Amino acid sequence: MQDGRQNKPMIKILTYINFAAFILGVAGLGGAFIYRSKIFDVVLDNVKKELPALVGEAMPKIPSVPSSTGSVLPFK
């Protein structure tokens, strides 16, 4: 039969790891909340830089147009 006292140090270690991960998560989210406007500005600037290239690639090529055309009326 396994003694319950053997698992206590492992549970303590897992508790400390869990607490540290929780604190890091809260700190990361807090930092992102505090600097959200700066982060948003950086992302928006990068999108603005890439937008002309993306639009240019999405536009179809304009076919060549002849310099002169024939008569509009089919009968002369």
N, C-alpha and C positions, 0 to 999 in steps of 0.2 A: 504494500500500500504506500502511495506517495504522500509525503508529508507536505502540508500546505505552506510551511515556513520556507521551503525551497523556492517557491515561486514569488515570494514577496520582493526580493531584490530585482527580479526581472520586471515585475509590475511597476516598481518605483522608477526604473530606468525608462520604461515605456511612457510613464506618466510625465517625466521630465522632457522627453523628446516631444511628446504631444503638446505640452505647454509651450516649449520653445517654438514649435512650428506654428502654433496659434498666435504667439506674440509676433513672429515674423510676418505672418499674414495680416494681422491688424496693422502693423507698422507700414507694410507695403501699401495696403489700401488707404491708410491715412495719408501717406506721402503722395499717392496718386490723387487723392481728393484735394490736398493742399495745392499741388502743382498742376491741377487739371487744366487751367487756362494756358499755361506754358506748353503743356503736352499737346493740347488741342491746336495751338498756334503752329507748333513745329509740324504736326501732321498735316495741317491745312496748307502750310507753305510747300511741303513736299508734294502734295496732291496738285497744287497749282502749277508747280514746275513740270509735272508729268502730263498734265491735261492736254496741252497742245499736241504732244506726240501721239497720245491715245486717240484724239479726235482725228488727227491727220491720217492715222492708220485705218480708222473706221470708215472714212469717206471713200466712196467708190471713185475710180479714175474717170475723168471726163473724156468721152470719146472725141477724136479729132473731127472737126467740122470742115467741110470743103469751103474754099474761099469764094466760090461762085456756084450757083445752082441753075438748073434749067428753067424753062418756062413754067409758070404756075398753071396755066390752062392746058389741059391735055390735047385739045383740038385747036388747030390754027386755020 
